[in-house]
Amino acid sequence: MTRTSQKRSASLLAALALAAASAMSCDNGATLSHAGSARLEETVALAGPNNPGNPYAWVGVQHNAAVHFALSELSQIRNLRDLPEAAVLNLIASRTLRYLATQGITAGPEVAQAGMAVVPVPRRISPSVLDVVAQGDVSSEAAWYVNQIVAWTQDDGIPLPDLYVRLAALENEASSRLSPSELEIVLALSAVAASSATYWEQNGDAWVEQYGGREWVEPLSTDGFTAMGRINWRMVAGHDVLGGFSGAIAAAATGAGVIPGALGGAACGSTISVLGQLLM
């Protein structure tokens, strides 16, 4: 990805996502609805926090744009709630990878599958960071940093400004302790954490309304079983990081770039985390 594309503004990403949303095709038994989502589109905020110290801050912005694109398209399928889980997973993967492709980012289906496989949804126990580590050649120290990012991101007792400060400090520390390849993953996932937490705080409730207008749903706790009442959007953001980590590991195993893997895995993990609570 070029320096120019990395620094695209959030407004341009939003325009691309919204323009591309009209191109959706029917598959997997999906039935399109032409119901609009103008209010959501007018208020969406895709940009993450300004962090010039992280060269992978663009990953967080692209993550938000990919998630928004996928959710916008899937919200137009009026029978989405009635489709088999496998069909929903396929739709999430195809829409997310399609958006990334428009940005010149190539992530294979194995990345999408890896990102969704680690996110808790009903009837499924999902692996932890340590379980993901066992699937690839990642040091325990790098895993510790990723685990810390997930824990802070999911803690809604940490205000967003404090989360940004903690993540920036973690990035600085990791820069002197990790190998270049592992640092790349940690910095990308830190960017995802900051941007995702920002996105869901600003837009999460609008998606609940968009997918059915219910003010009360029964989402999952991190173990995938215990109902928590209203959706904890910071928990979703933590799932994004976990999905990104799994996607990066899957991409590394196939020789693909870990950044496209982290981005694709995080975006797919994010979308299944939300739809798993709203639909499944």
Secondary structure, DSSP 8 states (H G I E B T S, - for coil): --HHHHT--HHHHHHHHHHHGGG----TT--B-----HHHHHH--------TT-TTHHHHHHHHHHHHHHHHHHTTBTTGGGS-HHHHHHHHHHHHHHHHHHTT----HHHHHHHHHTS-BTTB----HHHHHTTS---HHHHHHHHHHHHHHH-TTS-HHHHHHHHHHHHHHHHTTS-HHHHHHHHHHHHHHHHHHHHHHHHHHHHHHHTT--S----B-TTS-SB-SS--HHHHHHHHHHHHHHHHHHHHHHT--HHHHHHHHHHHHHHHHHHHHHT-
